[in-house]
Amino acid sequence: MKRLLDFERPIYEVEKKINELKERVKESPELEKEIRELEERARRLKEKVYRNLTRWQIVQIARHPDRPHFIDYIPLIFRDFIELHGDRNFRDDPSIIGGLATLEDHKVMIIGQEKGRDTKEKIYRNFGMPHPEGYRKAKRLMLLAEKFGLPVITFVDTPGAYPGVGAEERGQAFAIAENLKVMLSLKTPLVTVVIGEGGSGGALAIALGDRVFALKYTIYSVISPEGCASILWRDGKQAPKAAEALKLTAPDLHSFGIIDEIIEEPLGGAHNDPAWTAEKIKSRVTAAVEELLTVPPDRLIQKRREKYVKIGKYIEAG
């Protein structure tokens, strides 16, 4: 059964009526006219709803339980995937998946966060919140890709890095900082796609790319709306207000120069047509990889650093 968000219920009620009439149309052909009118009404309602989404509603779509995850996109975008495990230091972290794959005619290294679907898998994947060993695994795979001249493609979908005591004891902050340092000096193309939610340094630790794309209904922010609301207003229920203040949606990010391009999704979100969405991602990522492969490594690093130096503004008060 399709899982609905609150603001989608009016659309669902019209579509439910359409389906009921279609079951009776053989007995009552005169219902065809009413069906066509309702279908047109549903189309207009959909366009109106999704054209006027609030930032909080986009947050809900980015977290939709049926939204495709990294593990879903792998077979839709890549071939010959071989998963690589472990950080060669502590253990393997299942919340980050990485390995070798083929993108069209290119051998690549792919790395992404995975939240899991059912309760058992969510616990196994730690709800997509990586431990330090997950980031160290990602760093190991990036350096391996550099050694063999392979482009790196990363997929962001995490609420943030795991904040537990054990993670802090094993150097969570240092692991993230090390990844940022490595990505700024990586001598191979690095392309990032935000496919769900990107939370703080937990997302940035695999997202410092030459090209950063975001799907239309995604979010990317220094803090979650709930976390922001708890700090500013001592009330997590103020999350919708915080989402507006954070300006965390793909159009916001594009206007600030934080992402380079927005990749289209089906009306209502990627879960309505994962294959179509995957094809859009594949097309844009392939073009970016082919463009970046023509850039000499030294120039690639220089342009990557310049890109991130330009992000952000400050005002001096005198």
C-alpha positions in Angstrom: 0.0 0.0 0.0 1.3 3.5 -0.9 2.3 5.4 2.2 0.9 8.9 2.2 2.2 12.2 3.6 -0.5 14.4 5.3 -0.5 17.0 2.5 -1.0 14.2 -0.2 -4.3 13.0 1.2 -6.5 15.3 -1.0 -4.8 13.8 -4.1 -5.3 10.3 -2.7 -9.0 10.8 -2.1 -9.5 11.9 -5.8 -7.4 9.0 -7.1 -9.3 6.6 -4.9 -12.6 7.7 -6.4 -11.2 7.3 -9.9 -10.2 3.7 -9.1 -13.6 2.9 -7.7 -15.3 4.3 -10.8 -13.0 2.4 -13.1 -14.1 -0.9 -11.5 -17.7 -0.1 -12.4 -17.1 1.4 -15.9 -17.8 -1.9 -17.7 -21.3 -2.0 -16.2 -21.9 1.7 -16.6 -20.0 3.2 -19.6 -21.5 6.6 -18.9 -19.0 6.9 -16.0 -16.1 7.4 -18.5 -16.9 11.1 -18.7 -16.8 11.5 -14.9 -13.5 9.5 -14.8 -11.9 11.8 -17.3 -13.0 14.9 -15.3 -11.7 13.4 -12.1 -8.3 12.5 -13.8 -8.0 16.1 -14.9 -8.9 17.3 -11.5 -6.3 15.0 -9.9 -3.6 16.2 -12.4 -4.3 19.9 -11.6 -4.4 19.1 -7.9 -1.0 17.3 -8.0 0.6 20.1 -9.9 -0.8 22.7 -7.4 0.3 20.7 -4.3 3.8 20.0 -5.5 4.4 23.4 -7.0 3.7 25.1 -3.7 5.5 22.8 -1.2 6.8 24.3 2.0 10.3 23.5 3.0 9.0 21.2 5.8 6.9 19.3 3.3 10.1 18.8 1.2 11.8 17.5 4.3 9.0 14.9 4.6 9.5 13.8 0.9 13.2 13.6 1.4 12.6 11.2 4.3 9.7 9.3 2.7 9.8 5.6 3.8 9.4 4.5 0.2 12.1 6.8 -1.2 14.8 4.9 -3.1 18.1 4.4 -1.2 21.6 4.1 -2.4 21.3 0.3 -2.4 18.3 0.6 -4.8 20.2 2.9 -7.2 23.3 0.7 -7.5 21.8 -1.9 -10.0 19.8 0.8 -11.8 22.8 3.0 -12.5 25.9 0.8 -12.4 27.1 -2.6 -13.6 29.5 -5.2 -12.2 29.4 -3.9 -8.6 31.9 -5.4 -6.3 31.5 -4.3 -2.7 34.7 -3.7 -0.6 34.6 -3.9 3.2 36.4 -2.6 6.2 38.6 0.3 7.3 41.7 -2.0 8.0 41.7 -0.5 11.5 38.6 -1.5 13.5 35.7 -3.1 11.6 33.3 -2.8 8.6 30.6 -0.2 9.0 27.4 -1.3 7.1 26.0 2.2 7.1 28.4 3.1 4.3 28.5 0.9 1.2 31.4 1.2 -1.2 33.1 -0.6 -4.0 34.1 -0.9 -7.7 31.5 -0.6 -10.4 31.1 0.3 -14.1 29.3 3.4 -15.2 28.6 3.2 -19.0 32.2 2.7 -20.3 34.0 3.9 -17.1 35.4 2.0 -14.2 34.5 3.9 -11.1 34.5 3.7 -7.3 31.1 4.3 -5.7 30.5 5.2 -2.0 27.2 5.9 -0.3 25.2 6.0 2.9 22.5 3.4 3.4 19.7 3.7 6.0 18.0 0.3 5.6 14.3 -0.5 5.0 12.8 -2.8 7.7 13.6 -2.6 11.4 16.2 -5.3 11.3 18.1 -3.7 8.4 17.8 -0.2 9.9 19.5 -1.5 13.0 22.1 -3.2 11.0 22.8 -0.1 8.9 22.5 2.1 12.1 19.8 4.2 10.4 22.4 5.5 7.9 24.5 7.2 10.6 28.1 6.2 10.0 30.7 5.4 12.7 34.3 6.6 12.3 35.2 3.3 10.7 32.6 4.0 8.0 34.3 7.3 7.1 37.7 5.6 7.3 36.5 2.9 4.9 35.3 5.7 2.6 38.7 7.3 2.8 40.4 4.0 2.1 38.3 3.5 -1.0 38.9 7.1 -2.3 42.7 6.6 -2.0 42.4 3.2 -3.7 40.5 4.9 -6.5 43.2 7.6 -6.8 45.9 4.9 -7.0 44.2 3.3 -10.0 42.9 6.5 -11.6 39.2 5.8 -11.0 36.6 8.6 -10.7 34.8 8.6 -7.3 31.0 8.9 -7.2 29.4 9.4 -3.8 25.7 9.3 -2.8 24.5 11.2 0.3 21.6 10.1 2.4 22.2 10.4 6.1 20.6 12.2 9.2 24.2 12.8 10.3 27.3 11.0 11.7 26.5 8.7 14.7 26.9 10.8 17.9 27.4 7.9 20.3 30.1 7.6 23.0 31.9 4.8 21.2 32.0 6.7 18.0 33.4 9.7 19.8 36.0 7.5 21.6 37.2 6.2 18.2 37.6 9.6 16.8 34.4 10.6 14.9 35.4 14.2 14.4 38.9 13.4 13.3 37.7 10.8 10.8 35.4 13.4 9.2 38.2 16.0 9.2 40.6 13.4 7.6 38.1 12.8 4.8 37.7 16.5 4.0 41.5 16.8 3.8 41.7 13.7 1.5 38.9 14.9 -0.8 40.5 18.4 -1.2 43.7 16.7 -2.5 42.3 13.7 -4.4 43.9 13.5 -7.8 40.8 11.9 -9.5 37.3 13.2 -10.3 34.9 13.3 -7.5 31.1 13.6 -8.1 28.5 13.8 -5.4 24.7 13.2 -5.6 22.4 14.1 -2.6 19.6 11.5 -2.9 17.7 12.0 0.4 18.8 14.0 3.3 22.3 15.3 4.0 23.0 16.0 7.6 25.9 18.1 8.7 29.5 16.8 8.7 28.1 13.3 8.4 27.1 14.1 4.9 30.0 16.4 4.0 32.5 13.7 4.9 31.8 12.0 1.6 30.4 15.0 -0.4 33.3 17.4 -1.1 33.0 17.0 -4.9 34.1 18.6 -8.1 30.4 18.4 -9.1 27.7 18.3 -6.5 24.1 17.4 -7.6 20.9 17.1 -5.6 17.6 15.5 -6.5 14.7 17.9 -6.6 13.1 16.8 -3.3 16.2 16.6 -1.1 17.6 18.5 1.8 21.2 19.3 2.9 21.9 21.3 6.1 24.3 21.8 9.0 21.6 20.5 11.3 18.2 18.8 11.2 15.1 21.0 11.5 14.2 19.2 14.7 17.7 19.8 16.2 17.6 23.4 15.2 14.2 23.9 16.7 15.3 22.2 20.0 18.3 24.6 20.3 16.6 27.8 19.3 13.1 27.4 20.7 13.5 24.5 23.1 10.8 22.8 21.2 11.2 20.1 18.5 7.6 20.8 17.3 8.9 24.0 15.9 10.7 22.0 13.2 8.6 23.4 10.3 9.6 26.9 11.4 13.2 25.9 11.6 13.1 24.3 8.1 12.0 27.6 6.6 14.9 29.4 8.4 17.5 26.9 7.5 16.8 27.2 3.7 17.8 23.6 3.2 16.1 22.5 0.0 17.7 21.9 -3.4 16.6 25.3 -4.9 18.0 27.1 -1.8 21.3 25.2 -2.1 21.6 26.0 -5.8 21.0 29.7 -5.2 23.8 29.7 -2.6 26.2 27.9 -4.9 26.5 24.9 -2.5 25.2 22.5 -5.2 25.9 22.8 -8.9 22.7 21.4 -10.4 19.3 20.1 -9.4 18.3 16.7 -10.9 14.6 16.3 -11.7 12.4 13.8 -10.0 8.9 12.5 -10.9 6.1 14.6 -9.5 5.8 13.8 -5.8 9.2 12.2 -5.4 11.6 9.6 -6.7 9.6 6.8 -5.1 6.9 7.3 -7.7 9.3 6.1 -10.5 12.8 5.0 -9.2 13.9 3.8 -12.6 13.2 7.1 -14.3 15.0 9.0 -11.5 18.0 6.6 -11.7 18.2 7.3 -15.5 18.3 11.0 -14.8 21.1 10.6 -12.2 23.0 8.3 -14.5 22.9 10.7 -17.4 24.1 13.7 -15.4 26.7 11.8 -13.5 28.1 10.2 -16.6 28.4 13.6 -18.4 30.1 15.1 -15.3 32.6 12.2 -15.1 33.5 12.4 -18.8 34.0 16.2 -18.5 36.2 15.9 -15.4 38.4 13.2 -16.8 39.7 15.7 -19.4 41.0 18.0 -16.6 44.6 17.4 -15.5 44.9 16.3 -11.8 46.7 19.4 -10.6 44.1 21.6 -12.2 41.3 19.4 -10.8 42.5 19.9 -7.3 43.0 23.7 -7.8 39.5 24.1 -9.1 38.0 22.0 -6.4 39.6 24.1 -3.7 38.6 27.3 -5.4 35.0 26.0 -5.5 34.8 25.6 -1.7 36.6 28.8 -0.9 34.0 30.7 -2.8 31.1 29.2 -0.8 29.7 31.5 1.9 29.7 35.2 2.7 30.6 37.3 5.7 30.2 40.9 6.7 32.7 42.8 8.6 31.2 45.1 11.3 33.2 48.3 11.8 
